[in-house]
């Protein structure tokens, strides 16, 4: 069966929470000082993405289905002018996750292409995203899909890490 990309619905909340938590854990594993990992990260993501899915004029939450199972999601928003980042109005692609068994099926590409289409329809003249410095796989995927590097985030701790 082909991959189906569609807007998230309330019944997708458990899958969104699980996948969002996986994304958060991956980032935390990359750099535990930079990326937070709240105690109930799955519940937090389930609630956050559920709320964002109910804001169709500014946020887009998509899921990908393969053989009837949700195997990926993509989350983005339309953002206004940001003087701190020197960005005019833009779309921000915040999250992309594809479950391990569905990787290599084109699911990421389909999710990203639909996100670009939807954010463009909401008036975003460009889409900006960030990837963890250690996530070379994601960087390669995004480069193949037309993104180019424009910024490098750098972090310096000022206090001992919390445990």
ABEGO torsion letter per residue (X at the ends): XBBBBBBBBAAAAAAAAAAAAAAAAAAAAABAAABBBBABAAAAAAAAAAAAAABAAABBBBBBBBGGBBABBBBBBBBBBBAAAGBBBBBBBABBBBBAAABGAGAAAAAAAAAAAAAAAAGBABBBBBBBAABAAAAAAAAAAGBBBABBBBBBBABBBBX
